[in-house]
Amino acid sequence: MERTSPLNALDNSTQGWINGFIGVVIFSGSLPATRLAVMEFDPVFLTMIRAAIAAALGLLLLWLFKEKRPARTQWVPLLIVSLGVVIGFPLLTALALQYVTSAHSIVFIGLLPLATAVFGVLRGGERPRPVFWVFSILGSALVMGYAFAQGVSAAPAGDLLMLLAVLVCGLGYAEGAKLSRSLGGWQVICWALVVSLPVVLPLGLLLAPPSFAGISLTAWLSLGYVALFSMLIGFVFWYRGLAQGGIAAVGQLQLLQPFFGLALAAGLLHEQVSLGMVLVTVAVIACVAGAKKFAR
């Protein structure tokens, strides 16, 4: 009698939660790593070169597994994913982290699940209960209130860039999650990266610094992390988890990302994480959880 391994015994929902959790843990290191990288790399160059490296690896994976080209109707959604999570979010966060700390920016990341849910509603034509919008407005007000309390005049550009980053990323997540049902989880991010390659590779080469002699090992490792893990491997687990366990269910794992990110910011970058910052993050997470509950 053939014996079933524990891994095979797991149903799709359980595997989806595991894959989604791994993806969130990987994403949690993105902002601290980006913060370290932009200290020595130009943020636009960093955005383009990380996407170009990931796109080359994604193209290799598609070739190795002999994946078929997406259908004609799938190219526009792939372009949206590419503009949202391949170029938009990395570029906007890299620019924002020139003005704010990674710990400060992680408070804004607490809005990502809400942004994903809102764009999921808009794209999917769902009709959420009125309570959903109460949580939505309250969560947004908490984040904006925190920004003003910290003295918005100190870094208004950084806060605005982070808000824009959350919006484009939410759109990219929602579009990618929807597309993963027909195209496949890891295939979505690989094809989205390939779509961006004709743009990011020439710009990355054009914006490259004249010399890399003064770049530290820490900056190189940070670039490697955001290119390999944040831009590719994290999405492989994330979109696969969404496809296996469901967008609404597994998407709630994003609520853990601010906690992991704050811990990394404090542990790796030695940034101060105030009690107020933690309380606001927890409050935002509670609002996002409520909004998720009433999204359908």
N, C-alpha and C positions, 0 to 999 in steps of 0.2 A: 504494500500500500504506500502510495507516494505521500511524503510528509510535506506539510506546508510550512514555509519559513515564516518567522514573525513579520518580516517586511511584507511578504505577499498577503499575509492575513489581514493587514491593515486595509480598511476600506478607503475609497477615494476621498471621503470627507476628512478622515484622520490624516491621510497623506497631504491633503491640501493645507491643513492647519500647520503641519510640520514644515512644509516647504515655505508657506507664508511667513512663519516665525523666523526661519533662517534668512529670508529676504529682508525682513524688518531689521534684524540684528545687523546685517551687512549695511543697509542704508543708514543706520544710526551713526556709523563712522564717517559718513560722507562730509558733513559740515566741518567737524574737527580737522579732517584730512585736507579739505579745501582751504580752511583757514591757514594751515601750515604751508600749503603750496603757494597761495597768493602772496605770502610774505617775500617770495623770491621769483615767482613767475608772474608775468602779465596775465590778468584774469581772462582776457579774450583769447590769448594764446593758449592758456590752460584749458579753456572750454573746447577749443578746436582740436587740440592735440590729443586730449583724453578721448574725445569722440572718434577721432581718426584711428587711434590705437584699438579701441573697442570695435570699431567697424571692420578693421582688418581681421580681427579674431572672429567676429560674427560671420564675415564672408567665408572664412576658412571652415567654420562649423557647418554652414549651409552647404558648402561644396563636399565636405567629408560625408555628410548624411544624405547627400543627393536630393535635397529638398526642391520641390517644384516651385516655380515662380508663383507669386500671389495672383489671384484673379484680378481682372481689370477693375472691378468695383472695390477692391481692397487697397488700392494704391493711395487713394485720398485719405482714408483713415490712417494708413501708415505714415503719410506725410504729417498728419496732425500729431501722431505719437512722436514723430521725429522732432517736430518743432517744439513740442511740449516738454518731453523728458530728455531728449538727446542734446538739444541746443538751448532752449529757453530756460529751463530750471537751472542747469549748471552755470550758464552765463550770468543769469540774474543773481544767483546766490554768490558766485565768485565776486561779482561787483559789489554786492551788499557787504560781504565780509571784509571789504577794505574800510568800512565805516563802523561796523558793529562786531562784537565778539560772537564766537560760535554759540556760546551759552545763550546770549540774547536772541540770536536768530532761531534757536530751537523752540522758543516760545511760539514763534510764528508757524513752525512746522506742526504744532498742535492743531492747526486749522486744516491740514492736508486731508484728513479723513472727511471733514465736512465739505471741503471743496470737491473731493471725489464724488461724494454723495449728491451734491447739488448738480454737478455736470452729468452724473448718472441719471438723475431725474429729468434733466433737460433733454438728454440724448435718448432716454428710454421712454419718455412721455408718461412717466408715472405721476400719480396724484397723491402726494404725501398728506398726512393729517396736518391741521393747523399747528399742532404742538411742535411739529418738526421745525417750522419757521421761527417759533419762539426760541428754541434752543439755538438755531442758526444765528439769529440776531444777537442773542445774549453772548454766545461765544465770540462773535466778532467784536462786540462792544468791550468784552474783557481784554482782548488782545490790544485793541486800539487804546483803551484806558491805561493799560500797562505802558504802552509806548509813550503816551503823553506824560504819565507820572514820572517816567525816567528822564523827561526833558527832551521832547521831540525835536527841539531846535538843535540839540547836540548832534544828531545824526538822522535828519529827516530822510535823506537820500537812501540810507541803509534800510530803514523801516519800509519805505515805499517799494524798494527793490525786492524786499522779502515778500511783501504782499503780492506783488506781481508774479514772483516766482511760484508762490503757492497756487495762484490761479491757473497758470499755464501747466503746472505739474498735475493739478487736479483734473484738468481737461485731458492731459496725456494719459493719466492712469485710467480714467473712465473709458476713453476711446480704446486704449490697449486691452483693457479687461473685456470689453465687448467683442473686440476683434479676436481675442484669444480663443473664444468658443469655436470659431470656424477655422482659424489659421493654425492654432496651437500656441502654447504658452511661450516657450523659448524662441520659437520662430518669429513671434511678433517683434521682440526687441532686436533680434538679429537683422530682420528686414528693415526695421526702422533705422538702424544704424547704417545699413547699406544705402538707404535713401539719402542719408546726410553726407555720405562720403565725398561726392563731387564738390560739396561746399566746404566741409570742415578740413579736408586734407590740403587743398591749395591755400586756404587762409592760415592754417597752422604753420605751413612752411613759410608763408609770406611774413607772418608775425613772429617767427622764431628769433630769439635774441642773437646778436652777432657772436656771442661767446657763452658757453655753458661752464666756463672754468670756475666761476664763483658760486655755482649752485651746490648747496649742501646735500648730503646723503638723505637727510630728513625730507627735504623738498622732493627729491627723486622718488623716495618711497611713498610720499603722499600722492604724487602724480600717478605712480603705479597703482595705488589703491583705488583712486577715483576712476581710473581708466578701466582696470580689470574687474574690480569688485562692484563699485557703485554704478558703473555704466553698463556692465554686461552680466556678471555672475549673479548679482543681486536680483536683476530683472528676470533671469532664467528661473530662479526659485519663486519670485513674486508672482509672475504671470502664470506659472505652472500651478502655484497654489490657488490662485483665483479661479483657474479653469477647473481644478479638481474639487475644491470645497465650496465654490460659490463666491461671487463678488461681494455680496452683502455680508456674509459671515466672515470670510477670511479677511476682508477689508478692514474689519474692526481691529485687527492686529496692529494697524498703524498707530493705534492709541498708545502702544507701548514705546514707540520710537522716541518721543521726547525724554522719557525716563532714561533710556539707554544713552541718548545723545548728551544729556546733562552729566551723566556719570563719566562719559568719555571726555567731555570738555573739562571737567574738574580733575580727572585723573591724569590725562595726557598733556593737556595744555596749561594746567594749573590755573585755570580761570576761576574767578570767584563766582559761586552760584549762591545767590542770596535766598533767604527764606521766602521773600516776596515772589521771586522768580519761580520757585518751586510751587508755591501756592497758586499762582496764576496758571501755571502749566497744568496742575491737577484740576483746577476749575474748568479750564478749556477742554480738557479731556472728558470731564463729566458732561459738558454741554454737547460735545461731539457724540458721545455715547448715547445721550438722549435723542439727538437728531437722527442717529442711525436707527434707533429703535422704532421711530415713527416715520421712517422714510418711505414705507410702503403702506 
